Amino acid sequence: MAALTSSVDAVTLSVVIAAHAPDPDRFRRVLSALRVAVTNAGDVETIVVRNGGPAIPDDVLAAGRGIRLVDEDRLGIAWARATGIGAARGAYIVFVDDDTVLDEDYLVEARRFAVANPSMGVFGGRIVGEFATPPAPAISAALPFLALRDFGPQEKRVAAQAEPGFDVPGAGMVLRRDIALAFARMVEDGTLAGIGRTGNSLASGDDTACCLIARRMGLPLAYVPALRLTHIIPKGRLEADYLRRLVHGIGGSAARLDALFGGIEALRILSRPQLLARRAVHIARHGMTGGLITSAWHAGYREQALREMAERNKAK
């Protein structure tokens, strides 16, 4: 592997891993791969945030390199990431999940791209799935909701002023420190309450929040195909009921973020007949199982949007 230039070396990276009762074997693999990526990249700090649950065994943590363990007892990935950001020293934060395996040159390429594009706010790369069991054809339309992402070999850049619709998934996300700190402040002050997974909740949106913060700062987003990671997906996450609840939670989080960043007027609320019509379109396109899963996004969005409107009216 070619040596990094001194200018690239000057850009510091902090890897933040939110871990809630991770599977020991899977997490050992995550940390082993990260050890190689950190060794190749050089000056990178690694922070593991234990977000509740039992202690992570020492022999699992030993699979990594130079790990700093931080505890955050407030459950939720947003709390864990905010705490990790607060402990980090790097100019860029790299989010890694406890079920994602970085390629050996991920951090090298992330640093190179950051140096070449200092005004880039948030970027990420390819996310490929490693399935414990082959996904059934009936759920294929729902697989992108598992944060799988591959736009091919060409870079994709999205200006801050562009219409929303392109986000960078949290797994493998690289973001500038100023954006990360703004996100952490919004978590700590309660602005992002209800965003991100907590316990049994399948809400999401902390990654989208980071992208929206970058846009608000006037900074663009990017897909960088040189960055590649593997998302380990157990059998349970391929069950139709789990996927339906996941997609429903993602839709609800989208409504919450629309209200936070765009105001009530930004909410797009379907009527009940419109919702049923959307469901019928999804079923016609993806079959009964796939259509019920993917159309759950609209139901989740509508339910949360109505709650947002009710809360704002109550506050008047």
C-alpha positions as CSV (number, residue, x, y, z in Angstrom):
1,M,0.0,0.0,0.0
2,A,1.4,3.4,-1.0
3,A,2.6,5.6,1.9
4,L,0.4,8.5,2.9
5,T,1.6,12.0,2.2
6,S,2.3,14.3,5.1
7,S,-0.7,16.5,4.3
8,V,-2.9,13.4,4.5
9,D,-1.3,12.4,7.7
10,A,-2.2,15.7,9.2
11,V,-5.9,15.0,9.0
12,T,-6.9,13.1,12.2
13,L,-9.7,10.6,12.4
14,S,-11.7,9.3,15.3
15,V,-13.6,6.1,15.0
16,V,-16.7,6.0,17.2
17,I,-18.5,2.6,17.7
18,A,-21.8,2.5,19.5
19,A,-22.2,-1.0,21.0
20,H,-25.3,-2.3,22.8
21,A,-24.8,-5.9,24.0
22,P,-22.9,-6.8,20.8
23,D,-22.6,-10.5,19.8
24,P,-19.1,-11.3,21.0
25,D,-18.0,-13.3,17.9
26,R,-19.4,-10.7,15.5
27,F,-17.9,-7.8,17.4
28,R,-14.5,-9.5,17.6
29,R,-14.6,-9.7,13.8
30,V,-15.6,-6.0,13.6
31,L,-12.7,-5.0,15.8
32,S,-10.2,-7.3,14.1
33,A,-11.0,-5.7,10.7
34,L,-10.8,-2.3,12.3
35,R,-7.4,-3.1,13.7
36,V,-6.1,-3.7,10.2
37,A,-7.7,-0.5,8.9
38,V,-6.3,1.6,11.7
39,T,-2.8,0.1,11.2
40,N,-2.9,1.0,7.5
41,A,-4.1,4.5,8.2
42,G,-1.8,5.4,11.0
43,D,-2.9,8.0,13.5
44,V,-6.5,7.0,14.2
45,E,-8.2,6.8,17.6
46,T,-10.9,4.2,18.3
47,I,-13.6,4.9,20.9
48,V,-16.1,2.1,21.8
49,V,-19.2,3.4,23.6
50,R,-20.8,0.7,25.7
51,N,-24.5,1.8,25.5
52,G,-25.9,-0.2,28.4
53,G,-26.0,-4.0,28.5
54,P,-23.4,-6.3,30.0
55,A,-19.7,-5.6,30.0
56,I,-17.9,-6.3,26.8
57,P,-15.4,-9.1,27.4
58,D,-11.7,-8.1,27.5
59,D,-10.8,-10.8,25.0
60,V,-13.2,-9.2,22.5
61,L,-11.9,-5.7,23.0
62,A,-8.3,-7.1,22.7
63,A,-9.1,-7.8,19.0
64,G,-8.9,-4.1,18.4
65,R,-6.0,-1.7,18.7
66,G,-5.7,1.1,21.2
67,I,-9.4,1.1,22.1
68,R,-10.7,3.7,24.5
69,L,-13.9,2.4,26.2
70,V,-16.5,4.9,27.3
71,D,-19.8,4.2,29.0
72,E,-23.1,5.8,28.1
73,D,-26.1,4.5,30.1
74,R,-28.7,6.5,28.3
75,L,-30.0,4.0,25.9
76,G,-30.1,4.9,22.2
77,I,-27.6,5.1,19.3
78,A,-27.9,8.9,19.2
79,W,-26.9,9.2,22.9
80,A,-24.0,6.7,22.3
81,R,-22.7,8.6,19.2
82,A,-23.0,11.9,20.9
83,T,-21.0,10.7,23.9
84,G,-18.4,9.2,21.5
85,I,-18.2,12.6,19.7
86,G,-17.6,14.3,23.0
87,A,-14.7,12.0,23.8
88,A,-13.2,12.2,20.3
89,R,-10.2,14.4,19.3
90,G,-10.2,13.9,15.6
91,A,-10.9,16.5,12.9
92,Y,-13.2,13.9,11.3
93,I,-15.5,11.4,13.0
94,V,-16.1,8.0,11.5
95,F,-19.2,6.0,12.7
96,V,-18.8,2.3,12.8
97,D,-21.5,0.0,14.0
98,D,-21.0,-3.2,16.0
99,D,-22.1,-5.3,13.0
100,T,-20.1,-3.5,10.3
101,V,-16.7,-4.7,9.0
102,L,-14.5,-2.1,7.3
103,D,-12.3,-3.0,4.4
104,E,-8.6,-2.7,5.1
105,D,-8.2,0.6,3.2
106,Y,-11.4,2.3,4.4
107,L,-9.7,4.8,6.7
108,V,-6.9,5.4,4.3
109,E,-9.3,6.3,1.6
110,A,-11.5,8.3,4.0
111,R,-8.5,10.5,5.0
112,R,-7.5,11.0,1.4
113,F,-10.9,12.1,0.3
114,A,-11.2,14.5,3.3
115,V,-7.9,16.1,2.4
116,A,-8.9,16.5,-1.2
117,N,-12.3,17.8,-0.3
118,P,-12.1,19.9,2.9
119,S,-15.5,21.5,2.3
120,M,-17.3,18.2,2.1
121,G,-19.6,17.9,5.1
122,V,-20.6,14.2,5.2
123,F,-19.6,11.3,3.1
124,G,-19.8,7.5,3.0
125,G,-19.3,4.6,0.6
126,R,-20.5,1.2,-0.4
127,I,-22.3,-1.0,2.1
128,V,-22.7,-4.6,1.1
129,G,-24.7,-7.2,3.0
130,E,-23.5,-10.4,4.4
131,F,-26.6,-12.4,5.1
132,A,-26.8,-15.3,7.6
133,T,-29.4,-16.8,5.3
134,P,-30.2,-15.9,1.7
135,P,-33.0,-13.2,1.7
136,A,-36.3,-14.5,0.3
137,P,-37.3,-12.9,-3.0
138,A,-40.4,-11.6,-1.4
139,I,-38.5,-9.1,0.7
140,S,-36.0,-8.0,-1.9
141,A,-37.6,-4.5,-2.2
142,A,-37.1,-3.9,1.5
143,L,-33.3,-4.7,1.6
144,P,-32.2,-1.0,1.0
145,F,-33.8,-0.2,4.3
146,L,-31.1,-2.3,6.0
147,A,-28.7,0.5,5.1
148,L,-27.3,-1.3,2.1
149,R,-25.8,1.1,-0.5
150,D,-24.0,0.7,-3.8
151,F,-24.4,3.4,-6.4
152,G,-21.6,1.8,-8.6
153,P,-18.0,2.9,-9.3
154,Q,-18.6,6.7,-9.8
155,E,-18.5,9.3,-7.1
156,K,-21.8,11.0,-6.4
157,R,-21.8,14.5,-4.9
158,V,-24.9,16.4,-3.7
159,A,-24.9,20.1,-3.1
160,A,-26.3,21.5,0.2
161,Q,-29.0,23.3,-1.7
162,A,-30.1,20.2,-3.7
163,E,-33.5,18.7,-3.0
164,P,-33.4,16.2,-0.1
165,G,-33.5,12.6,-1.0
166,F,-29.8,11.6,-0.8
167,D,-28.5,10.6,2.7
168,V,-25.4,9.0,3.9
169,P,-26.1,5.9,6.1
170,G,-24.7,6.0,9.6
171,A,-22.6,2.9,9.2
172,G,-19.2,4.1,7.9
173,M,-20.3,7.7,7.8
174,V,-17.5,10.2,7.9
175,L,-18.3,13.7,9.0
176,R,-16.5,16.9,9.8
177,R,-16.0,17.7,13.5
178,D,-18.1,20.8,13.4
179,I,-21.1,18.9,12.1
180,A,-20.5,16.1,14.6
181,L,-20.4,18.6,17.5
182,A,-23.6,20.3,16.3
183,F,-25.3,16.9,16.2
184,A,-24.1,16.1,19.7
185,R,-25.4,19.4,21.0
186,M,-28.8,18.7,19.5
187,V,-28.9,15.3,21.1
188,E,-27.9,16.7,24.5
189,D,-30.4,19.6,24.5
190,G,-33.2,17.3,23.6
191,T,-33.8,18.8,20.1
192,L,-33.3,15.3,18.5
193,A,-35.4,13.5,21.1
194,G,-37.1,10.5,19.5
195,I,-34.5,10.2,16.8
196,G,-32.4,7.0,16.5
197,R,-32.9,3.5,17.9
198,T,-33.6,3.1,21.6
199,G,-34.1,-0.3,23.2
200,N,-36.9,-2.1,21.2
201,S,-37.7,1.0,19.2
202,L,-36.8,0.8,15.5
203,A,-36.8,4.5,15.0
204,S,-33.9,5.9,13.0
205,G,-32.9,9.2,11.7
206,D,-29.7,10.1,13.5
207,D,-27.7,9.7,10.3
208,T,-30.2,11.8,8.3
209,A,-30.0,14.4,11.0
210,C,-26.2,14.7,10.5
211,C,-26.8,15.1,6.8
212,L,-29.4,17.8,7.4
213,I,-27.1,19.6,9.8
214,A,-24.4,19.6,7.1
215,R,-26.9,21.0,4.5
216,R,-27.9,23.7,7.0
217,M,-24.3,24.7,7.3
218,G,-24.1,24.9,3.5
219,L,-21.9,21.8,3.2
220,P,-22.4,19.1,0.5
221,L,-22.6,15.3,0.9
222,A,-20.9,12.6,-1.1
223,Y,-20.9,8.9,-2.0
224,V,-17.3,7.7,-2.3
225,P,-17.1,4.2,-3.9
226,A,-13.5,3.7,-2.7
227,L,-15.0,3.3,0.8
228,R,-16.4,-0.2,1.3
229,L,-17.7,-2.0,4.3
230,T,-19.7,-5.2,5.0
231,H,-22.9,-5.2,7.0
232,I,-23.5,-8.5,8.9
233,I,-27.2,-9.2,8.9
234,P,-28.5,-12.0,11.1
235,K,-31.5,-14.1,10.1
236,G,-33.9,-12.3,12.4
237,R,-33.5,-9.0,10.6
238,L,-34.7,-10.7,7.4
239,E,-38.1,-11.6,8.8
240,A,-41.1,-9.8,7.3
241,D,-42.5,-8.5,10.6
242,Y,-39.1,-7.1,11.7
243,L,-38.7,-5.3,8.3
244,R,-42.2,-3.9,8.4
245,R,-41.6,-2.4,11.9
246,L,-38.2,-1.1,10.7
247,V,-39.6,0.6,7.7
248,H,-42.5,2.0,9.8
249,G,-39.9,3.4,12.2
250,I,-37.9,5.0,9.4
251,G,-41.0,6.7,8.1
252,G,-41.8,8.1,11.5
253,S,-38.3,9.4,11.9
254,A,-38.5,11.1,8.5
255,A,-41.6,13.0,9.7
256,R,-39.9,14.0,12.9
257,L,-36.9,15.4,11.0
258,D,-39.1,17.2,8.5
259,A,-40.9,18.9,11.4
260,L,-37.6,19.8,13.2
261,F,-35.7,21.1,10.2
262,G,-38.5,22.3,7.9
263,G,-41.3,23.2,10.3
264,I,-44.9,21.9,10.3
265,E,-45.4,23.3,6.8
266,A,-42.8,20.8,5.5
267,L,-44.9,17.8,6.6
268,R,-46.6,15.9,3.8
269,I,-49.6,14.2,5.3
270,L,-51.5,11.6,3.3
271,S,-55.2,11.2,3.8
272,R,-56.4,7.8,4.8
273,P,-57.6,7.0,1.2
274,Q,-54.3,8.2,-0.2
275,L,-52.5,6.0,2.3
276,L,-54.5,3.0,1.2
277,A,-53.8,3.9,-2.5
278,R,-50.1,4.0,-1.9
279,R,-50.2,0.6,-0.2
280,A,-52.0,-0.8,-3.2
281,V,-49.3,0.6,-5.5
282,H,-46.6,-1.0,-3.4
283,I,-48.3,-4.3,-3.4
284,A,-48.8,-4.3,-7.1
285,R,-45.1,-3.4,-7.6
286,H,-43.5,-5.7,-5.0
287,G,-46.0,-8.4,-4.2
288,M,-48.1,-8.7,-1.0
289,T,-45.2,-9.3,1.4
290,G,-42.8,-6.8,-0.1
291,G,-45.6,-4.2,-0.6
292,L,-46.8,-4.3,3.0
293,I,-43.2,-3.9,4.1
294,T,-42.3,-0.9,1.9
295,S,-45.6,0.9,2.2
296,A,-45.2,0.9,6.0
297,W,-42.9,3.9,5.5
298,H,-46.0,6.0,4.5
299,A,-48.0,4.8,7.5
300,G,-45.1,5.5,9.9
301,Y,-44.7,9.0,8.4
302,R,-48.4,9.8,8.6
303,E,-48.7,8.7,12.2
304,Q,-45.7,10.7,13.4
305,A,-46.7,13.8,11.3
306,L,-50.1,13.8,12.9
307,R,-48.4,13.6,16.4
308,E,-46.1,16.5,15.4
309,M,-49.1,18.6,14.4
310,A,-51.0,17.8,17.6
311,E,-48.0,18.7,19.8
312,R,-47.5,22.0,18.0
313,N,-51.2,22.9,18.3
314,K,-51.1,22.0,22.0
315,A,-48.1,24.3,22.5
316,K,-49.8,27.3,20.9
